[in-house]
């Protein structure tokens, strides 16, 4: 996943600028020297999974569909 795309998505849903900036800095640090993608591991994948998949969780819930999601597995 492209870090710029994650940052743009967070801005689109109204996240505070300082929070998005902090997360962007963390992603770049976690991925050094690569500057693209999400670092594998519990911390970054779990946090970003919750943020990125929230619209999907909300849509399923609004449709009355019960589901259980663990990071990116439904």
C-alpha positions in Angstrom: 0.0 0.0 0.0 1.3 3.4 -0.9 1.9 5.7 2.1 0.6 8.7 0.2 -2.7 6.9 -0.4 -3.1 6.1 3.3 -2.4 9.7 4.2 -4.9 11.0 1.6 -7.6 8.6 2.9 -7.0 9.7 6.5 -7.3 13.4 5.4 -10.5 12.6 3.5 -12.2 11.1 6.5 -11.3 14.2 8.6 -8.4 13.1 10.7 -6.5 15.9 12.4 -3.5 17.1 10.4 -1.1 16.6 13.3 -2.3 13.0 13.8 -1.9 12.3 10.1 1.6 13.8 10.0 2.6 11.8 13.0 1.4 8.6 11.4 3.1 9.4 8.1 6.4 10.0 10.0 6.0 6.6 11.7 5.3 4.8 8.5 8.3 6.3 6.8 10.5 5.3 9.9 9.0 1.8 10.1 9.6 1.2 6.4 13.1 2.7 6.1 14.9 2.4 3.7 11.8 1.5 1.6 9.4 4.4 1.4 6.5 2.5 0.1 4.1 0.0 1.7 3.1 -0.8 5.2 5.6 -2.5 7.5 4.6 -6.0 8.4 3.9 -6.7 12.1 1.2 -6.3 14.7 1.5 -2.6 15.5 1.3 -1.0 12.1 -0.9 -3.5 10.4 -3.4 -3.6 13.3 -3.7 0.2 13.6 -4.0 0.8 9.8 -6.4 -2.1 9.4 -8.7 -0.6 11.9 -8.6 2.8 10.2 -8.7 1.6 6.6 -11.5 -1.0 7.0 -13.8 1.1 9.3 -15.9 2.2 6.4 -16.4 -1.4 5.4 -17.3 -2.4 8.9 -19.8 0.5 9.1 -21.4 -0.4 5.8 -21.8 -4.1 6.8 -23.3 -3.1 10.1 -25.7 -0.6 8.5 -26.9 -3.5 6.2 -27.5 -5.7 9.3 -24.7 -8.1 8.4 -22.9 -9.5 11.4 -19.2 -10.0 10.8 -16.0 -10.4 12.7 -12.8 -8.9 11.3 -9.3 -9.5 12.5 -7.0 -7.0 10.9 -7.7 -7.6 7.2 -9.5 -10.9 7.5 -13.3 -11.0 7.6 
